[in-house]
Amino acid sequence: MSAAVLGVMTGVPPMRFTQEEITERFLARLGGERRRERAIRLIFERAGVKSRYSVVDHRFYAEDHTTQTRNDRYMQEAVPLGEETIRRGLDAAGVSPQEIDDLIVVSCTGISVPGLDLHLAARLGMRHDLRRTGVLGMGCYGAFPGMLRARDAVTSNPERLALVLALELCSLHLQLNDTAENVVSSALFSDGASMALIGGDTRRKANIASPRIIDAQTYCDYTTLEHMTFSLTDHGFRMYLSSYVPDLLATQIEGFIDTLLRRNDLKRDSVRFWGIHPGSAKIVDYVQQRLGLADAQVEHSHAVLGEYGNMSSATILFVLDRIQTCGQPSPGDYGVLMAFGPGLTMEGMLVRW
């Protein structure tokens, strides 16, 4: 018995901004002397982002906001975005909210008790015996433990249906300072939501691309905890992405991926589709180089980064969705999904259509 991804859906807030617009507004709020301005522009230009979606516009940053104000706005915006994304995903799959047995909500950009899971279950009219799990504070790789929790639920009982929602509103935590690490974060992060419906093999439909989850792997490097952080402050969450992250990933990604493949009697050339979490253009480029991938094999990751930016945990399902709609997998094709986050943690998942 194995679990399959029966459906994927993505959602974004209504407001879209080009990278150029964001750059100009960031600089206008920041001020500063001309030499530093050129360096900031260069970081924004090289981020690999062309546009991003946000729940707030530039007026939100006209004044400073406390963490409580930002978190209140998170709940105000996250509930309707999550509900709308789930409804569209379930409608596309022909499944009603009452059929869901397990709801797993992934987020690191806001918190509430009762949480998003309960608010969404109530608004969607889900059953009262619904099993709920909150995966909080894991950052960009958070969708993976969420999907594995869903897989475990389904493999324990093939009749169960599990729904994973990854939702992040990173724009609420933009910090206005010109440190290099903050500028990098400000040039990358954005808002979005994605959901995956996980069910048993018997629920797969022949005419719909539904990859089975074959295997998964995790690696945590406890010596590099300080290189990727998301810290709670009195003025929102402060994102820190060290410039050394791509180098750290590059030194370990080959062994990590080869171990996952070897365990399943596969080699890299056995895999047709590669879904790399686009933490930045540089990260995708480094992983591509170390794994010896062709440009076409990483185009889905670059395309998602370009159109949406880095939506933290929600992003990898945007990549999977694009693989399925644009890559047109055939039965028997293998795919590897991977994401990286605080820890430094690497998550990988082997799927087969």
N, C-alpha and C positions, 0 to 999 in steps of 0.2 A: 504494500500500500504506500503510495506517495502522494504528495500534495502538489497542486498545480495553481498557477496564477491565472484565474479564470477571467479576470478583467482588470484593467488599469484606467484610471481617469485622473486628469490634472485640472487644477483651477488656479486662477490668479485674481487679484483685486482689479477693479476697473481702471485705475489710473496707471498709465504707462508713460515712462520718461526715457528719452534717449540718454546715452552716456554723456553726450556733450552738454545737455541741459543740467544733468546732475553735477557735472564738473564745474560749470559756471556758478551754480547756486552754492556748492560747497565752498568754492573760493570766495564768493561774495560774503558768506557768513563768517568765513575764517579770517579774511583780511591777510595781512602779511606782506613782506617785501618781495620784490620781483623775482629774485633768484630762486627763492623757495617755491614760488608759483610755478615756474617752469618744471621743477622737479615733480611737483604734484600732478601737473598736467601729463607728464610722461608716464607716471604710474597709472593714471586713469586710462590713458591711450593704450597701454600695453596689457591691460587686464584681460583682454579678450571679450569684453562685454560691449554690446552695441545698444541694448535697451534693457530696462528693468521695470518691474511692476511694484507698486507700493500702496499701502492703505492710507498714507498721509502724503501731502504735498509740501512744498517748501515753506509754507506758512507755519507748519508744525514746529519747525526749527528756529522760528523767529525769537523764541524764548526758551530758556532751559526748563526741563521737566524732571520731576522727581521719579523715582522708580515706581512709586505707586501710581502716578499719573500714566506712565507708559504701560504699566501692567493692566490698568483699568481699560485703556484703549485696546490692548491686546485682546481681552475677553470680548469687548464690544465688537471687534472686527473678526475675530477668529471663529466665533460660533456661526454666524451666517455663511462665511466662506467655507467652513468645514461642512456645514449642512448641504450647501448647494453642490459642492464637489461630490459628496457621497450620493446624493439623490441622482445626479447625472450618471455616476458610475453604476449604481444599482439598476437604473432604468435601462442602460445600455446592455447590462448582463441579463435582464429579465428576471431580476430578483427583488423581492420586497424587503423593506427594513425588518419586518417581523420574522423573516427567515434567517436572519443573522444570529449565530449562537455566541460568537466571540467578537468583541470590539477592542482593538488595540490602538491607542492614540499616542503618537510620537511628537514631541515638541521640546524645544529648549529655550524658546524666546518669550515664554510667559507661563504663569502658574496660578492656579486657583483651586480652592477646596470648598465645595465640590468642583471637580475639574471639567475639562472639555468633554471627557467621555460621558459624564452624567448629563450635562447640558445637551449634548448632541443626541444621546439616546432618548431623552424626553421629547425633544423637538421632532425627531424622526418617528416617534411612536414605536420604539423597539420593545421587545418583550421584557417582562419584569425579571425573568430568570437569566437575562443576558450576563455573560461573564465579561468583565472589563479589566483591562490592563493599561496602565500608564507608563510609557517609556519616556522618562524626563531627563534632560540635561546631558544627553549623549552626543549632541552636535551632529556633524555632517553624516556620520555613519548610522544614526539612530534608526533608520528604516530597516536595517538588517536584523537587529534583535527583535524588532516588531514583527517582521515577516517570519522569523524563526519561531517566535511564540505562536504565531498563527499556524505554521506548519505542524508544530507539536500538537496543537489542539485538533487539527484535522486528521493526522495520522493516528491519534489515539481513538478516534471515532470517525469513520469515513462519511458519516451522515452530517457532520458539523460543517458550518460555513463560518469563516472568519474574515473580518474586515480590518484592514490596517489603514489608518489615516496618519499621514505625516504632514504637519502644518507648521510653518514658521513665518513670523513677521519680524524679520531682522531690521527693517527700516526704522522701527520704533526705538532702536537702541543706538542710532547713529551718534557718534561723539565728535564734537567740533574741536579737534586739535590737530596739529601738523606733524606729529610723530610719524615716522615712516610706517610702522606697523598699523597705526590707526588709518593712515591714508590708504594702505593696501586693503584693509577691511572695508573702508568706505567705498572703494572702487569696485567691490565685488558683490557684496551681500544684498539680498532683495527678499521679496515676499512671495509665497506661493503655497499651494496645498496639493497633495496627491494621495490617491487611495489605491489599494490593491485588494482584490477579492480572492481569497484563498479557499480552495475546496479540494475534495478528493478526486482522484483520477477518473472516476466514473462520471463526474459532472462535466468533464471536458467535452466540447462540441467540435466535431470534425472540421467545421468551416470557420472556426475562430482560432486565432493563434493563442494557445494557452500553454506556456512553457511549464514543464514539471521542474520542481526544485529537487535537484539530484544530490547536492552536497553543499556544505558551507564551511568556512574556516575563519578563525579570528586570531590576530596576533597583537599583543600589547607590549610596547617597549616602555618599561617603567623608568628608564633613565632619561627620558625626553619629555617629561610631563609639562615642563615650562614652555615648550615651543608652540603649543596651540591651546589657548585658554579662552574661557568665556566667564568673566568674573562679575559678580554682583556688586554694584556700587550704589551710592545714594542717588545717582543720576542715570539709572539704567544699567544694562549689562555691557561690560567693556570687552569687545572682541580683540583678541591678540593672535596674529598669525605671523610667526617668525619667518624671516626670509630663508631660513635653513630647512624649512619643511620639505620642499621639493628634493633637496639633496638627501635628507633622511629617508624619504620614501624610495628614492632611486637606489639606495644601497641595499634595501631589503625586499623590494617588490618581486624580484625574480625568484628568489627562494620561496617566498610566500605563495606565489601563483603556481610555481612548478610542483610544490608539495600538494596543493589541492588537486591539480590535474593528475599527478602520478598516482594518487590514491584511487583514481577512477580510470586508470590505464589509458590516460590521454596525454597528448603533447600539445604544445601551443598551436601547432598548425592543424590540430583537430578542431579548433574553436573558430567558428565563423564570425561570431558577433562579440564585441568587447564593449561593455558599458562601464566607462570610467567616470566616477564622480568628478565633475569639473570644478574642483575647488579653486582653481585658477588655470589660465592657459598654460602657465609654466608647469604646473603639476601634470596636466595631461601630456604635454610635450615630453617631460622627463620619463613618465611611465611608458609612453609610446617608444621612446628610444631604448629603454632598458629591456622591454619585452620584444623588440623588433617588429612592431606592428606597422602596417601600411597606413597612409593618410586616410584612406577610405574606412579603415577599421576604427578610427577615433573621430570621424566626422560628426557622429551623433552627439558625442560629448561636447565638442566645440560648438555645434549648432545650438544646443541647449544653453550653454554658457553665454553665447552671443545674444540670444533672444531674451533670456530670462535672468541672467546673472546666477549667482550662487545662492540658492534657497535653502541651504543647509540640508537637513534630513529629507526634505521633500524632493531634492534634485534628482536622485538616482532613479526614481520612478518616472520622472519626466524623460530621462534618457531611455529607460526601458520602453516607454510608450512610443518614443520616436523610432526606436529600433523596430518595433512591431508594425508601425504604420508606414514607415519609409523604407526599412530594410527588407520587409516582406520575407520573414523566415520561412523555411520549408520544413516539413516534418523530418525529424532526425537531426536538425541543426543544433549545435551546442552554442551556448553563450556563457560568458563570464561577466558578472557584475562585481564592481568593487567600489569601496568608499573609504575615506580616511578622516580621522578626527582626533579629538583630544586624547592624549594617552602616551605617546602617539599610537593610535589604534588603527589597524587595517582590518577591514571586513571584506570577505569575498564569498561569492555564491555562484555555483555552477548550475545552469539550467539547460533543459533540452526541450525543443519544440516537438 
